[in-house]
């Protein structure tokens, strides 16, 4: 009851985004280790230059309206990759920034950098950053995730509660059973945050991946994930907590399969009422980032948002007076309407 159903996050140009209700916002793919180059469709290790370039592109994209560290540089100094990724993210975009380092030290550094940028020791009133707590293993909030939850609560920062079971491996093979497990994890994480700081903003993650029992390969773009997203959106509305999910593609390259899977999953997420989605530009089970797909996903979002707005019906758009004026077999092409 103490967790807010809606809250605001802020960019560094004086703007803000509403999280919750019928709002939808999108993030790029996060913390990938490789980049898919075009037109060769070959993969290479992500570099520090990618960490600088990708946030600059994200900053210019209209419908990828929040940022996150898209890749992990394989040429970063040992032990410094996560901290440097957070630093370059803040240096190269003015948008609201999420971060999901695995280690608490990098999360703490991210918070301190954001405070320096904002010129305040209290980010809770106008948060320009948020954190993500990956709560694994199943039915246990591990030590690192617990530290992230407590850090977010102490600072009053938005936090994405990310409890994800893999159906058939970490959780039940049935969708309903896996989603029940996920709901329990999400509510447990929510309780940790709200106990320390009632009213601190949280998002609940929905949608369960599954394992192909013939090959032991995890599938991220199956139809069941879309169904779980839809049910998760309904659960979030029942709880009164904003929702988050991860539409993705199993395709290893930027091809027809990648376009089909991402369109299906993202459209389903938006129309079902998920508040925040991730993975613009991501391919191959979110292990590689594609510069070209990042921009194409921005255009995909433009079209999906237009579909969601639906049709405007009023006297002007019905144009009944125009139809009467032109009459039978008339020509609309030369009419001012």
Secondary structure, 3 states (H helix, E strand, C coil): CCCCCEEEEECCCCCEEEEECCCCEEEECCCECEEEECCCCEEEECCHHHHHHHHHHHHHCCCCCCEECCECCCCCCCCCHHHHHHHHHHHHCCCCEEECCCCHHHHHHHHHHHHHHHCCCCCCCCCCEEEEEECCCCCCCCHHHHHHHHHHHHHCCEEEEECCCEECCCECCCHHHHHHHHHHHHHHHHHHHHHHCCCCCEEEEECCEEEECCCCEEECCCHHHHHHHHHHHHHHHHHCCCEEECCCCCCCCCCHHHHHHHHHHHHHHHHHCCCEEEEECEECCCCEECHHHHHHHHHHHHHHHHHHHCCCCCHHHHCHHHHHHHCCCCCCCCCCC
